[in-house]
Amino acid sequence: MRQTGIINREDMLELTRRMTLSRNCFSRIAGAYFDEEGYVDGTFNRYFKQLASGEQKKNLEIAKAIPFSETNVKLKEYVFEEKDRKQGSMWQMLMALRECGLKNDALLDVLYELAGERYPSGAPYAFYLFYGSYDIPLKGTDHARQWESEEVYSFLVGAFCKVSGDYEAQKPENGFLFPAFKNRSADFTRIELFSDNGFPLEELFAKGKGGELCP
């Protein structure tokens, strides 16, 4: 896995415009709370629209912070090379979670275990996951938006946030967008990683012992 390419800021802004109460692109939210040693304190998995409007708004701000961050400075593009996309890889796990729309709790538990092992926060934190989809509208030669959908972009947003004693999440310190949204389309070989504190989040996506992560 290596850093590559330039993220188009306009692509990210196009996504964030679908992360509001009136134009919400998310259908599901899942996550886990961790203590300062990386042990899971609790998990959740819910339909996004079942949340109260106030909770929806707070969670949308967390998700939106990832693509809205400073592109090519705090938000960078990485490529999963062929060797990173084999059986049992983190790439395979992300593809499976995207395919099931975050409805596989067993797979989520594996991801939470990896996060607890590899994300050295040193303080209580939450790991939020959002599943969303966006009907990308066609653009004419004059760049005017058309009614027809060119592609449905289904994606995951992950966010690591420190929490207060009552599990109130702060703004994200690290996170990701998968698959990468590149040239207004999904690029399944790439991921966009966000870091506000300098933590090399790509270490979370590294291979484990024997090169496998998934059961």
Secondary structure, DSSP 8 states (H G I E B T S, - for coil): -EE-S---HHHHHHHHTT-SSTT--EEEEEEEEE-TTS-EEEEEEEEGGGS-HHHHHHHHHHHHHHHHS-BTTTEEEEE--GGGGSTT-HHHHHHHHHHHTT--HHHHHHHHHHHHHH---SS-EEEEEEEEEEEEEEE-TT--EEEEEEEEEEEEEEEEEEB-TT--B-S-SEEEEESEE-SSSEETTEEEEEESS---GGGGGS--GGG----
